Amino acid sequence: MNHQSNLEKIITILEDICPGVDYKTCQTLIDQQILDSFAILSIVAELQDTFDVYLTPMDIQPSNFNSAQALTALMERKKAGGK
């Protein structure tokens, strides 16, 4: 899977869980409280299923969830075996 495909999958997940946000440009999903704790839990479950990765509590931090791009980078690191 390439970066663009991963990003598109993540944007689809985000739109399904919390519609009405421009996920292509928004960089403050957590900072502006666009995503709440329930949305984050749903996103984590979807990411784990879609990308076949396991997210640890250390992965669930604002810097990884502030944008679709940050989530894409996290998924690519996890798929590559990194943290």
C-alpha positions in Angstrom: 0.0 0.0 0.0 1.3 3.4 -0.8 1.1 6.6 1.2 -1.8 8.2 -0.7 -3.9 5.0 -0.4 -3.2 4.9 3.4 -4.2 8.5 3.7 -7.4 8.0 1.8 -8.3 5.0 4.0 -7.7 7.0 7.1 -9.8 10.0 5.8 -12.6 7.6 5.1 -12.5 6.2 8.6 -12.4 9.7 10.1 -15.3 10.9 7.9 -17.4 7.8 8.9 -16.8 8.4 12.6 -17.0 12.2 12.7 -18.4 13.7 9.5 -18.3 17.4 8.5 -14.5 18.1 9.0 -12.0 18.8 6.3 -9.6 16.1 7.2 -7.4 16.8 4.2 -6.3 20.1 5.7 -7.1 20.1 9.5 -4.1 19.8 11.7 -5.8 20.4 15.1 -8.3 17.5 15.5 -7.3 17.0 19.1 -6.1 20.6 20.0 -9.5 22.0 18.9 -11.4 19.0 20.5 -12.9 18.0 17.1 -12.4 14.4 18.1 -13.6 13.4 21.5 -12.5 10.4 23.6 -15.3 8.2 22.1 -14.3 9.1 18.6 -10.7 8.3 19.4 -11.7 4.8 20.7 -13.7 4.2 17.6 -10.8 5.4 15.4 -8.3 3.1 17.2 -10.5 0.1 16.7 -11.0 0.9 13.0 -7.3 1.5 12.4 -6.4 -1.7 14.1 -8.8 -3.7 11.9 -8.1 -1.8 8.7 -4.3 -1.9 8.9 -3.9 -5.1 11.0 -1.8 -3.3 13.6 -1.9 -3.1 17.4 -1.9 0.3 19.0 -0.5 0.6 22.5 -1.4 3.3 25.0 1.8 5.0 24.1 0.6 5.4 20.5 -2.6 7.1 21.6 -1.2 10.6 22.1 -2.4 14.0 20.6 0.5 14.3 18.2 -0.5 11.1 16.5 -4.2 12.0 16.3 -4.1 15.8 15.4 -4.4 15.1 11.6 -5.1 12.5 9.0 -1.4 12.9 8.0 -0.2 12.2 11.5 -2.4 9.1 11.7 -1.1 7.9 8.3 2.5 8.3 9.5 1.6 6.3 12.6 0.1 3.5 10.6 3.1 3.4 8.3 5.5 3.2 11.2 3.4 0.5 12.8 3.2 -1.5 9.6 7.0 -1.2 9.2 7.4 -2.6 12.7 8.3 0.7 14.3 6.9 2.7 17.2 
